[in-house]
Amino acid sequence: QQQVKQSPQSLIVQKGGIPIINCAYENTAFDYFPWYQQFPGKGPALLIAIRPDVSEKKEGRFTISFNKSAKQFSLHIMDSQPGDSATYFCAAISESGSARQLTFGSGTQLTVLP
Amino acid sequence: KAGVTQTPRYLIKTRGQQVTLSCSPISGHRSVSWYQQTPGQGLQFLFEYFSETQRNKGNFPGRFSGRQFSNSRSEMNVSTLELGDSALYLCASRGAGLASNEQFFGPGTRLTVL
């Protein structure tokens, strides 16, 4: 059962464009929603994260929008650059005691053309 | 602070063999989680260890096991390797307290089963 659905699978934008990646979740017990960026040959790196009591969070050129009622959240990358070309994963954490298990979306391969 | 380190970085094994992967978390972090990343299944949670105790386990067969030592270093073991076990195995560590949801990934161990 895929608990976090991510779209699109791939995305190509021109430099300066604003790619948007969308995620939807099913489990209402999720209480923390991070986004990870992964370059080839590297592990995922935490980019930005949001909690469900906040509708938007910005860090530099990255913005998360969160819609709790729709159980959806999205990542916007402002003024995208070729160096942003990577695979992006949304994720959600469900708490089980003191455990923290990340449930990942399927990933979006972003290409920013120069 | 040094990041999460994983050894070895690359490994080639044959079917039926067993393998042990190692992970050293960020200094001061007591939780270590393991994930499997494949093109077909994406990123899937294997298990989490905290203070030498397994706190949570994903939906993987018993051939996959792990342990954590008193210095928080962790190992995972896969016995009777199958071709489908070829994957990037990622380790993530997290600290305690308010920032405990932030998980930091290592570069991974690329396992190829022939």
Interface residues (C-beta under 8 A of the other chain):
Chain A: Y32 P34 Y36 G41 K42 G43 P44 A45 L46 A49 F89 I93 S96 G97 S98 A99 R100 Q101 L102 T103 F104 G105 S106 G107
Chain B: V4 S31 S33 Y35 G42 L43 Q44 F45 E48 F50 R55 N56 G58 L90 A92 R94 S100 N101 E102 Q103 F104 F105 G106 P107 G108
